[in-house]
């Protein structure tokens, strides 16, 4: 059973929407990036691509291509899913962790799981999303940004 790991981090940017797991979270600033900077879905996509032995999201969706400017990462996740299907992979499960001092994401986890479940055609019981802080250490602890990690297994 192939397994992949993904990691992503972005710094906060004023006057930008925060999108995590395809959910708009209006309680704080958004993240800086070429697309919508959804660190959770970016980490998930890299984990899925890695498990399939494929290149990372930068290869498939380069930040130098204007067609990906401000694009929803849910759309990118659909394309990653299409790449997996084309190679006859099925997703077994995914496990993700958001690392942030703020905002608290627990109230949004069910909606995030719903977005991922619909996009990947995966039972929500096969999707884990957790959150933790960085205990005030480093760039995350100073409130400068958010990171996410993901693991995915395929059949």
C-alpha positions as CSV (number, residue, x, y, z in Angstrom):
1,X,0.0,0.0,0.0
2,X,1.7,3.2,-1.1
3,X,1.9,6.1,1.4
4,X,2.7,9.7,0.8
5,X,3.5,12.7,3.0
6,X,2.8,16.4,2.3
7,X,3.7,19.6,4.1
8,X,2.9,23.2,3.3
9,X,3.3,26.6,5.1
10,X,2.2,30.1,4.3
11,X,2.5,33.4,6.0
12,X,-0.5,35.6,6.9
13,X,-1.4,38.4,4.5
14,X,-3.8,41.2,5.4
15,X,-6.9,41.8,3.3
16,X,-7.0,38.2,2.1
17,X,-9.5,35.5,3.0
18,X,-8.3,32.6,5.1
19,X,-9.3,29.3,3.3
20,X,-8.6,26.0,5.0
21,X,-9.9,22.7,3.7
22,X,-11.9,24.7,1.2
23,X,-13.7,26.6,4.0
24,X,-13.6,30.4,4.3
25,X,-12.7,31.3,7.9
26,X,-13.5,34.9,8.5
27,X,-12.0,35.3,12.0
28,X,-8.5,36.3,10.9
29,X,-6.3,37.3,8.0
30,X,-5.8,35.0,5.1
31,X,-2.6,33.4,3.8
32,X,-0.2,34.7,1.1
33,X,0.2,32.6,-2.0
34,X,-0.3,32.4,-5.7
35,X,-3.5,30.3,-5.4
36,X,-5.9,30.6,-2.4
37,X,-3.0,29.4,-0.2
38,X,-5.1,26.6,1.4
39,X,-2.2,25.0,3.3
40,X,-4.4,22.0,4.3
41,X,-5.3,21.1,0.8
42,X,-1.8,21.8,-0.5
43,X,-0.3,19.4,2.0
44,X,-3.0,16.8,1.1
45,X,-2.4,17.1,-2.6
46,X,1.4,16.6,-2.1
47,X,0.7,13.5,0.1
48,X,-1.6,12.0,-2.6
49,X,0.8,12.8,-5.4
50,X,3.7,11.4,-3.4
51,X,1.9,8.2,-2.6
52,X,1.3,7.7,-6.4
53,X,5.0,8.4,-7.1
54,X,4.2,11.6,-9.0
55,X,5.8,15.1,-8.8
56,X,4.6,17.7,-6.3
57,X,1.9,20.3,-6.8
58,X,4.4,22.9,-8.0
59,X,5.0,20.7,-11.0
60,X,1.3,20.3,-11.8
61,X,0.2,23.8,-10.8
62,X,3.3,26.2,-11.2
63,X,3.0,29.5,-9.3
64,X,4.4,31.1,-12.5
65,X,1.2,30.2,-14.5
66,X,-1.4,33.0,-14.3
67,X,-4.3,30.6,-14.8
68,X,-3.6,29.4,-11.2
69,X,-3.7,32.9,-9.7
70,X,-6.2,32.9,-6.8
71,X,-7.6,29.6,-7.9
72,X,-9.5,27.5,-5.4
73,X,-7.4,24.6,-4.1
74,X,-10.6,22.5,-4.2
75,X,-10.3,22.7,-8.0
76,X,-6.7,21.7,-7.8
77,X,-7.6,18.8,-5.6
78,X,-10.1,17.6,-8.2
79,X,-7.3,17.6,-10.8
80,X,-5.0,15.6,-8.4
81,X,-7.9,13.1,-8.0
82,X,-8.2,12.9,-11.7
83,X,-4.4,12.1,-12.0
84,X,-4.8,9.3,-9.4
85,X,-7.9,7.8,-11.2
86,X,-6.0,7.9,-14.5
87,X,-3.4,5.7,-13.0
88,X,-6.0,3.4,-11.3
89,X,-5.2,4.4,-7.8
90,X,-7.9,4.5,-5.1
91,X,-7.6,6.5,-1.9
92,X,-7.6,4.3,1.2
93,X,-7.4,7.1,3.8
94,X,-6.0,10.6,4.5
95,X,-4.8,12.1,7.8
96,X,-4.0,15.8,8.2
97,X,-2.9,18.2,10.9
98,X,-3.1,22.0,10.8
99,X,-0.5,23.8,12.9
100,X,-1.6,27.3,14.0
101,X,-1.8,29.5,17.1
102,X,-5.0,31.0,15.7
103,X,-7.7,30.6,14.5
104,X,-9.2,27.6,16.3
105,X,-10.3,25.3,13.5
106,X,-12.3,22.7,15.4
107,X,-15.7,24.4,14.5
108,X,-14.8,24.1,10.8
109,X,-13.6,20.5,10.7
110,X,-16.9,18.9,9.6
111,X,-17.2,21.3,6.7
112,X,-13.6,20.7,5.7
113,X,-14.2,16.9,5.8
114,X,-17.4,17.4,3.7
115,X,-15.4,19.3,1.0
116,X,-12.7,16.7,0.9
117,X,-15.1,13.8,0.9
118,X,-17.1,15.2,-2.0
119,X,-14.0,16.1,-4.0
120,X,-12.2,12.8,-3.5
121,X,-15.3,10.7,-3.4
122,X,-14.0,9.3,-0.1
123,X,-16.1,8.3,2.9
124,X,-15.7,10.9,5.7
125,X,-14.7,8.1,8.1
126,X,-11.5,7.8,6.0
127,X,-10.6,11.5,6.5
128,X,-8.9,12.7,9.7
129,X,-8.3,16.4,10.4
130,X,-6.6,17.5,13.6
131,X,-5.2,20.8,14.8
132,X,-2.5,21.8,17.2
133,X,-0.5,24.9,18.1
134,X,3.3,25.4,18.0
135,X,3.3,26.3,21.7
136,X,4.3,29.9,20.8
137,X,7.6,28.8,19.2
138,X,8.9,29.7,15.7
139,X,7.0,31.6,12.9
140,X,3.8,29.8,13.7
141,X,4.0,30.5,17.4
142,X,4.6,34.2,16.7
143,X,1.4,34.2,14.7
144,X,3.1,34.8,11.3
145,X,1.6,31.9,9.5
146,X,0.0,28.5,9.4
147,X,1.4,25.1,8.4
148,X,-0.2,21.8,7.6
149,X,1.0,18.2,7.3
150,X,-0.8,15.3,5.6
151,X,-0.4,11.6,5.1
152,X,-2.3,9.6,2.5
153,X,-2.5,5.9,1.6
154,X,-3.5,4.5,-1.7
155,X,-4.6,1.1,-3.1
